[in-house]
Amino acid sequence: MTPDDRKYAESHEWIKVDGDVVVVGISDHAQESLGDITFVELPEVGAEVTKGSDCCVIESVKAASDIYAPLSGTIAEVNSELDATPELINQSPYDEGWMFKIKGFDAAELETLLDAAGYSSFLENN
C-alpha cells in the first residue's frame, strides 16, 4: 500500500512534509527491489543537495544503489538508527526507515512530484 500522505519521485524516493522540513525515504517497491539492505551511507548534516542529484547510497545483498534528493535544500537531520540497523528500511520503509530530512526546500518543487495514485500508476506502467 502506497501511503497517500506524501509525494513520490519516479526514482522511488518519498517525501513527507513535516513543518519546515521534508522527511525522505524510499518506497516499499524500492526496498523490495533491493532485497535485504545491509548498509546505508547517509549524507552529511548541513550538506546542500540539488533535486535529482545523488546524495546517499544503499547497499543490499543484490547491489548498491544511489538515492537521489527529491527536492533541493539542506540536509537537516539523518536517521542515525540506520547505521546499526539498516534493515529498518526493509521492515518499515514509510516510518522507522526514513533516511534524511531536508530544510530550506523550494515548495514549488513539490509540484513536480507524484501523489500516491500517480506513483502507483507509474509503477504499473514501467
N, CA, C and O atoms as a DFTB+ gen file, in Angstrom:
504 C
 N C O
     1  1       0.842      -1.190       0.000
     2  2       0.000       0.000       0.000
     3  2       0.884       1.249       0.000
     4  3       1.797       1.378       0.815
     5  1       0.600       2.153      -0.915
     6  2       1.354       3.398      -1.029
     7  2       0.647       4.481      -0.215
     8  3      -0.456       4.888      -0.582
     9  1       1.250       4.964       0.886
    10  2       0.587       5.985       1.699
    11  2       0.273       7.246       0.888
    12  3       1.090       7.697       0.086
    13  1      -0.912       7.803       1.107
    14  2      -1.301       8.968       0.323
    15  2      -1.040      10.289       1.043
    16  3      -1.534      11.334       0.621
    17  1      -0.257      10.246       2.143
    18  2       0.072      11.476       2.860
    19  2       1.450      12.010       2.484
    20  3       2.027      12.818       3.212
    21  1       1.978      11.554       1.337
    22  2       3.292      12.000       0.896
    23  2       3.360      12.071      -0.615
    24  3       2.420      11.684      -1.309
    25  1       4.491      12.574      -1.126
    26  2       4.727      12.687      -2.559
    27  2       5.861      11.722      -2.925
    28  3       6.637      11.293      -2.071
    29  1       5.929      11.396      -4.214
    30  2       6.885      10.382      -4.677
    31  2       7.638      10.863      -5.912
    32  3       7.091      11.571      -6.757
    33  1       8.904      10.464      -5.996
    34  2       9.715      10.723      -7.189
    35  2       9.721       9.457      -8.038
    36  3       9.570       8.352      -7.516
    37  1       9.895       9.618      -9.340
    38  2       9.967       8.451     -10.226
    39  2      11.198       7.596      -9.925
    40  3      11.270       6.444     -10.353
    41  1      12.166       8.152      -9.190
    42  2      13.352       7.386      -8.776
    43  2      13.104       6.652      -7.452
    44  3      14.033       6.111      -6.851
    45  1      11.827       6.638      -6.999
    46  2      11.330       5.817      -5.881
    47  2      11.584       6.365      -4.483
    48  3      11.414       5.638      -3.504
    49  1      11.987       7.636      -4.364
    50  2      12.046       8.258      -3.048
    51  2      10.664       8.818      -2.714
    52  3       9.909       9.198      -3.609
    53  1      10.343       8.864      -1.430
    54  2       9.119       9.544      -0.983
    55  2       9.506      10.720      -0.107
    56  3      10.578      10.731       0.498
    57  1       8.628      11.708      -0.043
    58  2       8.823      12.826       0.869
    59  2       7.519      13.071       1.617
    60  3       6.423      12.902       1.083
    61  1       7.681      13.474       2.863
    62  2       6.528      13.844       3.680
    63  2       6.851      15.189       4.325
    64  3       7.844      15.316       5.041
    65  1       6.017      16.183       4.071
    66  2       6.238      17.499       4.656
    67  2       5.916      17.438       6.149
    68  3       4.850      16.970       6.552
    69  1       6.863      17.923       6.962
    70  2       6.705      17.939       8.419
    71  2       7.147      19.319       8.906
    72  3       8.298      19.510       9.296
    73  1       6.221      20.275       8.877
    74  2       6.551      21.648       9.256
    75  2       7.447      22.282       8.218
    76  3       7.073      22.377       7.049
    77  1       8.646      22.724       8.634
    78  2       9.560      23.388       7.692
    79  2      10.619      22.443       7.124
    80  3      11.589      22.894       6.514
    81  1      10.438      21.139       7.321
    82  2      11.341      20.153       6.721
    83  2      10.525      19.113       5.964
    84  3       9.320      18.973       6.173
    85  1      11.200      18.391       5.088
    86  2      10.585      17.217       4.478
    87  2      11.392      16.007       4.908
    88  3      12.622      16.038       4.932
    89  1      10.680      14.938       5.248
    90  2      11.286      13.666       5.617
    91  2      11.387      12.859       4.324
    92  3      10.448      12.843       3.530
    93  1      12.520      12.190       4.109
    94  2      12.763      11.447       2.867
    95  2      13.078       9.987       3.179
    96  3      13.813       9.682       4.118
    97  1      12.514       9.105       2.381
    98  2      12.820       7.681       2.464
    99  2      12.646       7.066       1.087
   100  3      12.488       7.783       0.100
   101  1      12.674       5.747       1.016
   102  2      12.408       5.076      -0.256
   103  2      11.119       4.275      -0.137
   104  3      10.716       3.866       0.952
   105  1      10.496       4.066      -1.264
   106  2       9.199       3.391      -1.283
   107  2       9.334       1.904      -0.974
   108  3      10.418       1.325      -1.047
   109  1       8.208       1.315      -0.632
   110  2       8.152      -0.120      -0.390
   111  2       8.594      -0.873      -1.645
   112  3       9.304      -1.875      -1.557
   113  1       8.174      -0.386      -2.808
   114  2       8.587      -1.001      -4.075
   115  2      10.110      -1.005      -4.194
   116  3      10.701      -2.011      -4.586
   117  1      10.742       0.115      -3.859
   118  2      12.203       0.222      -3.978
   119  2      12.911      -0.720      -3.011
   120  3      13.853      -1.410      -3.401
   121  1      12.469      -0.756      -1.748
   122  2      13.155      -1.631      -0.784
   123  2      12.969      -3.089      -1.159
   124  3      13.865      -3.908      -0.953
   125  1      11.790      -3.420      -1.716
   126  2      11.526      -4.792      -2.138
   127  2      12.436      -5.182      -3.308
   128  3      12.947      -6.300      -3.364
   129  1      12.629      -4.242      -4.241
   130  2      13.503      -4.485      -5.398
   131  2      14.955      -4.669      -4.974
   132  3      15.685      -5.464      -5.564
   133  1      15.369      -3.928      -3.946
   134  2      16.753      -4.017      -3.475
   135  2      17.036      -5.313      -2.736
   136  3      18.154      -5.825      -2.796
   137  1      16.058      -5.844      -2.051
   138  2      16.283      -7.017      -1.214
   139  2      16.810      -6.587       0.144
   140  3      16.628      -5.437       0.543
   141  1      17.455      -7.492       0.854
   142  2      17.917      -7.220       2.221
   143  2      18.982      -6.130       2.233
   144  3      20.058      -6.294       1.658
   145  1      18.675      -5.023       2.887
   146  2      19.590      -3.884       2.949
   147  2      20.607      -4.131       4.051
   148  3      20.254      -4.467       5.182
   149  1      21.891      -3.958       3.698
   150  2      22.977      -4.272       4.619
   151  2      23.749      -3.046       5.095
   152  3      24.436      -3.119       6.114
   153  1      23.656      -1.919       4.385
   154  2      24.421      -0.724       4.743
   155  2      23.795       0.494       4.077
   156  3      23.308       0.422       2.949
   157  1      23.818       1.618       4.798
   158  2      23.336       2.881       4.238
   159  2      24.403       3.941       4.473
   160  3      24.821       4.165       5.609
   161  1      24.842       4.591       3.404
   162  2      25.766       5.719       3.513
   163  2      24.925       6.984       3.421
   164  3      24.518       7.393       2.334
   165  1      24.666       7.601       4.575
   166  2      23.792       8.768       4.643
   167  2      24.552      10.044       4.296
   168  3      25.776      10.088       4.422
   169  1      23.836      11.083       3.861
   170  2      24.505      12.358       3.578
   171  2      24.939      13.040       4.873
   172  3      24.491      12.670       5.958
   173  1      25.808      14.030       4.754
   174  2      26.265      14.801       5.912
   175  2      25.231      15.859       6.273
   176  3      24.694      16.530       5.391
   177  1      24.950      16.011       7.561
   178  2      24.080      17.098       8.009
   179  2      24.741      18.416       7.605
   180  3      25.939      18.612       7.808
   181  1      23.948      19.308       7.034
   182  2      24.465      20.590       6.569
   183  2      24.819      20.606       5.094
   184  3      25.050      21.671       4.522
   185  1      24.865      19.429       4.470
   186  2      25.192      19.357       3.036
   187  2      24.046      19.948       2.212
   188  3      22.871      19.753       2.522
   189  1      24.417      20.670       1.163
   190  2      23.430      21.192       0.218
   191  2      23.160      20.106      -0.812
   192  3      24.088      19.491      -1.336
   193  1      21.879      19.873      -1.099
   194  2      21.513      18.888      -2.116
   195  2      20.664      19.575      -3.184
   196  3      19.950      20.541      -2.916
   197  1      20.765      19.049      -4.389
   198  2      20.005      19.568      -5.520
   199  2      19.052      18.497      -5.999
   200  3      19.424      17.329      -6.119
   201  1      17.826      18.894      -6.273
   202  2      16.810      17.952      -6.751
   203  2      17.376      17.107      -7.885
   204  3      17.900      17.636      -8.865
   205  1      17.265      15.792      -7.742
   206  2      17.716      14.873      -8.784
   207  2      19.166      14.424      -8.654
   208  3      19.602      13.530      -9.380
   209  1      19.921      15.033      -7.735
   210  2      21.323      14.628      -7.582
   211  2      21.425      13.500      -6.556
   212  3      20.616      13.412      -5.632
   213  1      22.435      12.636      -6.731
   214  2      22.596      11.553      -5.769
   215  2      23.143      12.123      -4.470
   216  3      24.021      12.986      -4.475
   217  1      22.610      11.627      -3.356
   218  2      23.026      12.189      -2.061
   219  2      23.332      11.119      -1.027
   220  3      23.874      11.434       0.033
   221  1      23.002       9.871      -1.303
   222  2      23.409       8.786      -0.411
   223  2      23.347       7.467      -1.173
   224  3      22.882       7.405      -2.311
   225  1      23.828       6.417      -0.516
   226  2      23.920       5.104      -1.158
   227  2      23.339       4.051      -0.223
   228  3      23.577       4.069       0.985
   229  1      22.575       3.138      -0.806
   230  2      22.074       1.978      -0.066
   231  2      22.737       0.745      -0.658
   232  3      22.753       0.558      -1.874
   233  1      23.287      -0.098       0.219
   234  2      23.852      -1.370      -0.229
   235  2      22.954      -2.489       0.261
   236  3      22.505      -2.500       1.407
   237  1      22.703      -3.430      -0.639
   238  2      21.901      -4.593      -0.282
   239  2      22.647      -5.843      -0.709
   240  3      23.736      -5.770      -1.279
   241  1      22.046      -6.993      -0.426
   242  2      22.676      -8.242      -0.842
   243  2      22.738      -8.331      -2.367
   244  3      23.549      -9.085      -2.907
   245  1      21.899      -7.577      -3.061
   246  2      21.857      -7.623      -4.521
   247  2      22.782      -6.612      -5.181
   248  3      23.452      -6.938      -6.161
   249  1      22.831      -5.365      -4.649
   250  2      23.544      -4.297      -5.344
   251  2      23.686      -3.075      -4.456
   252  3      23.136      -3.018      -3.356
   253  1      24.432      -2.101      -4.952
   254  2      24.483      -0.776      -4.326
   255  2      23.673       0.161      -5.209
   256  3      23.785       0.113      -6.434
   257  1      22.863       1.009      -4.597
   258  2      22.014       1.919      -5.353
   259  2      22.121       3.334      -4.810
   260  3      22.133       3.552      -3.599
   261  1      22.199       4.296      -5.734
   262  2      22.191       5.696      -5.338
   263  2      20.778       6.098      -4.952
   264  3      19.799       5.621      -5.526
   265  1      20.690       6.985      -3.968
   266  2      19.430       7.593      -3.580
   267  2      19.537       9.059      -3.974
   268  3      20.549       9.705      -3.700
   269  1      18.511       9.581      -4.609
   270  2      18.530      10.933      -5.151
   271  2      17.715      11.885      -4.291
   272  3      16.712      11.501      -3.689
   273  1      18.160      13.122      -4.247
   274  2      17.422      14.143      -3.499
   275  2      16.134      14.461      -4.263
   276  3      16.201      14.893      -5.414
   277  1      14.967      14.257      -3.651
   278  2      13.720      14.550      -4.348
   279  2      13.419      16.043      -4.420
   280  3      12.588      16.477      -5.219
   281  1      14.105      16.834      -3.573
   282  2      13.966      18.291      -3.557
   283  2      15.334      18.903      -3.274
   284  3      16.209      18.249      -2.708
   285  1      15.511      20.153      -3.669
   286  2      16.731      20.892      -3.331
   287  2      16.603      21.471      -1.930
   288  3      15.504      21.814      -1.494
   289  1      17.723      21.580      -1.224
   290  2      17.724      22.163       0.110
   291  2      18.970      21.753       0.871
   292  3      19.994      21.417       0.276
   293  1      18.874      21.785       2.187
   294  2      19.995      21.468       3.071
   295  2      19.608      20.272       3.946
   296  3      18.496      20.213       4.471
   297  1      20.526      19.329       4.097
   298  2      20.276      18.176       4.965
   299  2      20.194      18.677       6.409
   300  3      21.161      19.221       6.943
   301  1      19.034      18.488       7.029
   302  2      18.790      18.973       8.391
   303  2      19.068      17.897       9.435
   304  3      19.468      18.197      10.560
   305  1      18.853      16.650       9.052
   306  2      18.982      15.546      10.006
   307  2      19.096      14.251       9.214
   308  3      18.569      14.148       8.107
   309  1      19.782      13.264       9.780
   310  2      19.822      11.926       9.191
   311  2      19.336      10.933      10.236
   312  3      19.398      11.195      11.437
   313  1      18.856       9.802       9.767
   314  2      18.364       8.757      10.660
   315  2      19.548       7.890      11.091
   316  3      19.879       6.907      10.428
   317  1      20.179       8.258      12.201
   318  2      21.372       7.545      12.662
   319  2      21.076       6.114      13.092
   320  3      21.997       5.306      13.212
   321  1      19.789       5.781      13.328
   322  2      19.412       4.397      13.646
   323  2      19.826       3.450      12.517
   324  3      20.080       2.268      12.750
   325  1      19.891       3.979      11.293
   326  2      20.213       3.131      10.137
   327  2      21.667       2.667      10.141
   328  3      22.001       1.692       9.467
   329  1      22.545       3.354      10.893
   330  2      23.946       2.918      10.984
   331  2      24.030       1.506      11.557
   332  3      24.762       0.659      11.044
   333  1      23.277       1.265      12.619
   334  2      23.310      -0.044      13.288
   335  2      22.266      -1.006      12.737
   336  3      22.472      -2.220      12.754
   337  1      21.149      -0.477      12.248
   338  2      20.052      -1.327      11.788
   339  2      19.512      -0.860      10.427
   340  3      18.388      -0.366      10.341
   341  1      20.314      -1.018       9.369
   342  2      19.858      -0.584       8.039
   343  2      18.607      -1.332       7.570
   344  3      17.887      -0.862       6.690
   345  1      18.356      -2.504       8.169
   346  2      17.188      -3.289       7.770
   347  2      15.865      -2.618       8.154
   348  3      14.800      -3.077       7.743
   349  1      15.924      -1.535       8.938
   350  2      14.701      -0.766       9.227
   351  2      14.038      -0.302       7.935
   352  3      12.816      -0.168       7.866
   353  1      14.858      -0.058       6.909
   354  2      14.297       0.362       5.615
   355  2      13.443      -0.760       5.034
   356  3      12.392      -0.491       4.453
   357  1      13.873      -2.009       5.179
   358  2      13.070      -3.143       4.714
   359  2      11.825      -3.333       5.574
   360  3      10.734      -3.586       5.063
   361  1      12.007      -3.207       6.882
   362  2      10.921      -3.513       7.816
   363  2       9.859      -2.425       7.869
   364  3       8.682      -2.727       8.061
   365  1      10.250      -1.166       7.703
   366  2       9.332      -0.042       7.889
   367  2       9.717       1.123       6.973
   368  3      10.115       2.183       7.457
   369  1       9.599       0.933       5.634
   370  2      10.096       1.955       4.711
   371  2       9.415       3.316       4.847
   372  3      10.011       4.338       4.505
   373  1       8.183       3.344       5.339
   374  2       7.454       4.609       5.418
   375  2       7.467       5.237       6.806
   376  3       6.942       6.337       6.979
   377  1       8.043       4.578       7.789
   378  2       8.058       5.130       9.142
   379  2       9.469       5.109       9.723
   380  3      10.226       6.061       9.535
   381  1       9.830       4.046      10.420
   382  2      11.131       3.982      11.087
   383  2      12.309       3.979      10.111
   384  3      13.426       4.326      10.492
   385  1      12.068       3.592       8.861
   386  2      13.139       3.508       7.874
   387  2      13.378       4.775       7.080
   388  3      14.015       4.731       6.028
   389  1      12.872       5.923       7.571
   390  2      13.174       7.187       6.877
   391  2      14.685       7.381       6.846
   392  3      15.401       6.823       7.677
   393  1      15.175       8.174       5.887
   394  2      16.621       8.286       5.719
   395  2      17.193       9.634       6.140
   396  3      18.159       9.688       6.900
   397  1      16.602      10.721       5.650
   398  2      17.121      12.050       5.997
   399  2      16.016      13.091       5.871
   400  3      14.950      12.833       5.311
   401  1      16.301      14.279       6.411
   402  2      15.358      15.387       6.342
   403  2      16.035      16.559       5.641
   404  3      17.226      16.811       5.826
   405  1      15.253      17.270       4.833
   406  2      15.750      18.427       4.091
   407  2      15.018      19.671       4.583
   408  3      13.792      19.682       4.696
   409  1      15.791      20.721       4.875
   410  2      15.196      22.013       5.223
   411  2      15.536      23.024       4.132
   412  3      16.425      22.795       3.311
   413  1      14.826      24.130       4.136
   414  2      15.081      25.176       3.142
   415  2      14.732      24.733       1.735
   416  3      15.326      25.205       0.765
   417  1      13.773      23.830       1.619
   418  2      13.399      23.317       0.296
   419  2      12.517      24.323      -0.446
   420  3      11.890      25.189       0.164
   421  1      12.484      24.192      -1.753
   422  2      11.664      25.043      -2.610
   423  2      10.287      24.391      -2.735
   424  3      10.148      23.336      -3.354
   425  1       9.284      25.015      -2.154
   426  2       7.930      24.447      -2.164
   427  2       7.417      24.217      -3.587
   428  3       6.609      23.316      -3.811
   429  1       7.873      25.016      -4.544
   430  2       7.425      24.843      -5.930
   431  2       7.870      23.482      -6.479
   432  3       7.198      22.913      -7.339
   433  1       8.988      22.966      -5.989
   434  2       9.467      21.655      -6.450
   435  2       8.525      20.525      -6.030
   436  3       8.512      19.466      -6.658
   437  1       7.742      20.741      -4.980
   438  2       6.779      19.720      -4.550
   439  2       5.814      19.363      -5.682
   440  3       5.371      18.220      -5.797
   441  1       5.500      20.350      -6.508
   442  2       4.546      20.143      -7.603
   443  2       5.082      19.206      -8.681
   444  3       4.311      18.687      -9.488
   445  1       6.402      18.984      -8.702
   446  2       6.990      18.113      -9.719
   447  2       6.928      16.641      -9.318
   448  3       7.229      15.758     -10.121
   449  1       6.534      16.382      -8.060
   450  2       6.481      15.008      -7.567
   451  2       5.092      14.419      -7.748
   452  3       4.114      15.147      -7.915
   453  1       5.018      13.102      -7.712
   454  2       3.762      12.382      -7.909
   455  2       3.018      12.187      -6.594
   456  3       3.636      12.055      -5.537
   457  1       1.687      12.170      -6.662
   458  2       0.916      11.764      -5.489
   459  2       0.880      10.233      -5.482
   460  3       1.412       9.596      -6.390
   461  1       0.255       9.644      -4.462
   462  2       0.248       8.187      -4.320
   463  2      -0.368       7.501      -5.536
   464  3       0.161       6.500      -6.017
   465  1      -1.476       8.031      -6.031
   466  2      -2.135       7.422      -7.197
   467  2      -1.247       7.525      -8.430
   468  3      -1.155       6.582      -9.216
   469  1      -0.594       8.674      -8.598
   470  2       0.307       8.855      -9.738
   471  2       1.497       7.922      -9.672
   472  3       1.925       7.382     -10.691
   473  1       2.043       7.727      -8.456
   474  2       3.182       6.828      -8.285
   475  2       2.767       5.383      -8.553
   476  3       3.494       4.643      -9.216
   477  1       1.618       4.983      -8.049
   478  2       1.116       3.620      -8.299
   479  2       0.915       3.389      -9.787
   480  3       1.240       2.320     -10.303
   481  1       0.382       4.383     -10.474
   482  2       0.195       4.282     -11.922
   483  2       1.535       4.190     -12.640
   484  3       1.686       3.419     -13.587
   485  1       2.527       4.992     -12.178
   486  2       3.873       4.948     -12.751
   487  2       4.445       3.540     -12.610
   488  3       5.025       3.016     -13.561
   489  1       4.292       2.918     -11.438
   490  2       4.822       1.569     -11.210
   491  2       4.162       0.554     -12.138
   492  3       4.829      -0.337     -12.663
   493  1       2.858       0.688     -12.340
   494  2       2.125      -0.258     -13.189
   495  2       2.565      -0.167     -14.643
   496  3       2.542      -1.162     -15.367
   497  1       2.967       1.032     -15.073
   498  2       3.282       1.265     -16.473
   499  2       4.765       1.172     -16.799
   500  3       5.154       1.364     -17.951
   501  1       5.594       0.881     -15.811
   502  2       7.042       0.815     -16.061
   503  2       7.662      -0.474     -15.559
   504  3       8.869      -0.674     -15.698
